[in-house]
Amino acid sequence: MRRRVTQTQRGRRGRKSDVEWINRRRLLRGAETLTGGQRTELFTKLLAADPSEEIAAAWIAKELLRDLLACTARGGLRHEIRAALYRFYKFCAACSVPEVTALARTVETWQDPIVRAIQTGLSNARSEGYNRIVKHVGRIAFGFRNPDNQRRRVRWACTRRSRRSTPSRHQCHC
């Protein structure tokens, strides 16, 4: 979003001197981590640099989506989830920014799994982590011709014992 707005307004990529480039890290931070002064300064500078207010709209949409995901910490109550979804969809419907509209469509497509994940607190993060390890081992094991050796190497990489940072009592030669 930030890159598109910069390209549209300036006809070039962002530079260090551009307001939206200077505030890129602040745009990624959560609203609760910004002080009132930082938030005011961020919006003042963004509105001066971006008269179409597209970057600010994208930041607000991100924060509304974070509010939805924060329902997990409060127990995933159905009425809170519905209220957060309503606020998010209402803002996105009123917004004419294409990226925000695309985000709303994506959330709508995945709404049922998102709601279930918020209510149960379960995710597939562990399996995704193992999948990343398996792919990494496959990339670095380029020369393996034997599938059994490949499987052994993957199993070894995915066990807790292989990921220990400090040697165990049995490995110490004291």
C-alpha positions in Angstrom: 0.0 0.0 0.0 2.7 2.4 1.1 4.8 1.6 -2.0 1.8 2.1 -4.4 0.9 5.4 -2.9 4.5 6.6 -3.2 4.8 5.4 -6.8 1.5 7.1 -7.7 2.2 10.4 -6.0 5.9 10.8 -6.7 6.4 8.7 -9.8 9.3 6.8 -8.2 10.2 4.5 -5.3 10.3 5.8 -1.8 13.4 7.5 -0.4 14.8 8.2 3.0 13.4 11.7 3.0 9.8 10.6 2.2 7.4 10.8 5.2 5.8 7.4 4.5 9.3 5.8 4.3 10.4 7.4 7.6 7.3 6.2 9.4 7.3 2.7 7.9 8.3 1.0 11.2 5.8 3.0 13.1 3.0 1.9 10.7 3.9 -1.8 11.6 3.6 -1.2 15.3 0.4 -1.8 17.2 -1.7 1.2 18.3 -1.3 0.2 21.9 2.5 0.5 21.7 2.4 4.1 20.5 2.0 7.0 22.8 -0.6 9.6 22.2 2.0 12.0 20.9 3.5 9.4 18.5 0.0 8.5 17.2 -0.9 12.2 16.6 2.5 12.8 14.9 2.1 9.8 12.7 -1.3 10.8 11.5 -0.4 14.5 11.1 2.6 13.6 8.9 0.8 10.9 6.9 -2.2 13.2 6.1 0.2 15.9 5.0 2.1 13.5 2.7 -0.9 11.5 1.6 -3.9 13.7 0.9 -5.9 10.7 -0.3 -5.5 9.2 3.2 -5.0 5.7 1.8 -2.0 4.8 4.1 -3.9 5.9 7.2 -7.0 3.9 6.1 -4.8 0.8 5.6 -3.3 1.3 9.1 -6.8 1.6 10.6 -7.9 -1.5 8.9 -4.9 -3.4 10.2 -5.7 -2.2 13.7 -9.3 -3.3 13.4 -8.1 -6.7 12.3 -5.8 -6.9 15.2 -8.7 -6.1 17.5 -10.5 -9.1 16.0 -7.5 -11.3 16.7 -7.2 -9.9 20.2 -10.5 -11.6 21.1 -8.5 -14.8 21.6 -6.8 -13.4 24.7 -10.2 -12.5 26.1 -11.6 -16.0 25.7 -13.0 -15.8 22.2 -16.6 -14.8 23.2 -19.0 -15.0 20.3 -20.5 -11.5 20.8 -17.0 -9.9 20.9 -15.9 -11.6 17.7 -19.1 -10.6 16.0 -18.7 -7.0 17.1 -15.1 -6.8 16.0 -15.9 -8.3 12.6 -18.8 -5.8 12.2 -16.5 -2.9 12.9 -13.9 -4.3 10.5 -16.3 -4.9 7.7 -18.1 -1.6 8.2 -14.8 0.3 7.9 -13.7 -1.6 4.9 -17.1 -1.1 3.1 -16.8 2.7 3.7 -13.2 2.7 2.4 -12.4 3.0 -1.3 -8.8 1.7 -1.0 -8.4 -1.4 -3.2 -6.0 -3.1 -0.8 -8.3 -2.7 2.1 -11.2 -4.1 0.0 -9.1 -7.0 -1.0 -8.2 -7.6 2.7 -11.9 -7.6 3.6 -12.7 -10.1 0.9 -9.9 -12.4 2.1 -11.1 -12.2 5.7 -14.7 -12.9 4.5 -13.4 -16.0 2.6 -11.6 -17.3 5.6 -14.1 -16.0 8.2 -15.2 -19.4 9.6 -11.7 -20.8 10.1 -10.6 -17.5 11.7 -13.6 -17.5 14.1 -12.9 -21.1 15.0 -9.3 -20.4 15.7 -10.2 -17.4 17.8 -12.7 -19.4 19.8 -10.6 -22.5 20.3 -7.1 -20.8 20.5 -5.8 -23.6 18.3 -3.6 -23.1 15.2 -1.5 -25.1 12.8 1.7 -23.1 13.8 3.5 -26.3 15.0 2.9 -28.2 11.8 3.9 -25.2 9.7 7.1 -25.0 11.8 7.9 -28.7 11.1 7.1 -28.2 7.4 9.6 -25.3 7.3 12.3 -27.5 8.9 11.6 -30.4 6.5 11.9 -28.1 3.5 15.1 -26.6 4.9 16.7 -30.0 5.4 15.6 -31.0 1.9 17.4 -27.9 0.5 20.6 -28.4 2.4 20.7 -32.2 1.7 21.1 -31.8 -2.0 23.5 -34.7 -2.4 21.4 -37.4 -0.7 20.5 -40.2 -3.0 19.1 -42.5 -0.4 15.5 -41.7 0.7 16.1 -43.5 4.0 19.0 -41.2 4.9 16.8 -38.2 3.9 14.0 -39.4 6.3 16.5 -40.0 9.1 17.9 -36.6 8.7 14.4 -35.0 8.8 13.5 -37.0 11.9 16.7 -35.9 13.6 16.1 -32.3 12.7 12.5 -32.4 14.0 13.2 -33.8 17.4 13.7 -31.7 20.5 16.9 -33.4 21.4 18.6 -32.1 18.2 17.6 -28.6 18.9 19.0 -28.3 22.4 21.3 -25.3 22.7 23.2 -26.6 25.9 24.7 -30.0 26.1 22.8 -32.5 28.3 24.3 -34.1 31.4 25.1 -37.2 29.4 27.0 -35.3 26.7 29.3 -33.5 29.1 32.7 -35.0 29.6 33.3 -33.8 33.1 
